[in-house]
Structure formats: structure tokens, C-alpha cells
Amino acid sequence: MYAMPKTTQLRTYTVRDGLLDEWARRWREEIVPLRLELGFTIGGAWLDRESNQFLWLISYDGPETFAERNALYWSSPEREAMGLNPDDYLVRTEERTVESAY
């Protein structure tokens, strides 16, 4: 089966005031393990406290497109069981597809 080219997204989330640390904890403890289980890789995550932003790199290099695999993540029973609604934490999200410069 032909593998799709690796896709990497830089995601920038502006988090509601006072929830940055809670969001980061839930992301680490709940979101990351499921993402890894579904074949994604996490290239890193950073907190920008001055801007109340959470930034992270997520990649997928598998037989499906990033969008197809992302849809599987969102429709999974494990994701549903988290009871984690991003709207409770995030004011704004930005996703950029990026590629390595070296």
C-alpha cells in the first residue's frame, strides 16, 4: 500500500485566562497517549505564558492522509470518553502545515 507523504502541523492555541497549565496537563495525560497510539508523532510542545498560548508540532507519516487519520482520532471512542471539549479551554486555534527546512 502506498504511504502518504509525512505531514506536520504547527498548532497554536490561545487558551482561556487561567487555564494554560490545566490545558497542558490534560493534553499531556489524555491527548498525547491517544495520538501516539493512532500513529501520530509529537515533535514538541511549548507554553508562551506572555501570550497565553500553547504551541505544538504533530506529524503523521502513514498509509492514510493526515486528515483521514485526524478524523479517526476525533471519532474514536477513546477521544469521546475523555469528556474534553476544546472550546472549554481554547479561545482560538491556528493550524499550519509546515515542512522541515533542513
C-alpha positions in Angstrom: 0.0 0.0 0.0 1.3 3.5 -0.9 2.2 5.6 2.1 1.2 9.3 2.0 4.0 11.8 2.5 4.6 12.9 6.0 2.5 15.8 7.1 3.5 18.0 10.0 1.3 20.7 11.6 2.3 23.5 13.8 -0.7 24.2 16.0 -1.1 27.4 18.1 -3.8 27.5 20.6 -4.8 30.7 22.5 -6.0 29.4 25.9 -8.6 31.0 28.2 -7.2 33.0 31.0 -6.1 30.9 34.0 -6.4 27.6 32.1 -3.0 27.2 30.4 -1.5 24.8 33.0 -4.6 22.7 33.2 -4.9 22.5 29.4 -1.2 21.5 29.2 -1.7 18.8 31.8 -4.8 17.3 30.1 -3.0 17.5 26.7 0.0 15.6 28.1 -2.1 13.0 30.1 -5.0 12.4 27.8 -4.5 13.6 24.2 -0.8 12.6 23.7 -1.2 8.9 24.6 -4.1 8.5 22.2 -2.4 10.5 19.4 0.7 8.2 19.8 -1.5 5.1 19.8 -3.0 6.2 16.5 0.4 6.6 14.8 0.9 10.3 15.2 4.3 11.7 16.4 4.6 14.8 18.7 7.6 17.0 17.7 7.4 19.1 20.9 5.1 21.4 22.8 5.7 24.8 24.3 3.9 27.3 26.6 4.0 31.0 25.7 2.8 32.4 29.0 3.0 36.0 27.9 0.5 35.4 25.1 -1.4 32.6 26.9 -0.6 30.3 24.1 0.1 26.6 23.7 2.1 25.6 20.7 2.9 22.1 19.4 4.0 20.1 16.5 2.1 17.0 15.4 3.0 14.7 12.4 1.6 11.7 10.7 3.5 9.5 8.3 1.3 6.5 7.4 -0.9 4.9 4.9 -3.7 7.5 5.2 -3.7 11.2 4.8 -3.3 13.4 7.9 -6.9 14.5 7.6 -8.2 10.9 7.4 -6.1 9.9 10.5 -7.2 13.0 12.3 -10.8 12.2 11.6 -10.3 8.7 13.1 -8.8 10.3 16.2 -11.8 12.6 16.7 -14.4 9.8 16.1 -12.7 7.3 18.4 -14.5 6.1 21.5 -11.3 6.9 23.5 -11.5 10.5 22.4 -15.2 10.7 23.3 -14.5 9.1 26.7 -12.1 12.0 27.6 -15.0 14.4 28.1 -12.6 17.1 26.9 -14.2 19.8 24.9 -11.5 22.1 23.4 -14.0 25.0 23.4 -13.9 24.9 27.2 -10.2 25.8 27.1 -9.3 27.4 23.8 -10.3 30.8 22.6 -8.6 30.4 19.2 -6.8 27.7 17.2 -4.5 28.0 14.3 -3.1 25.1 12.3 -0.3 25.5 9.8 1.1 22.6 7.7 4.9 23.0 7.7 7.9 21.2 6.4 11.4 20.9 7.7 13.9 23.5 6.3 16.9 21.2 6.8 
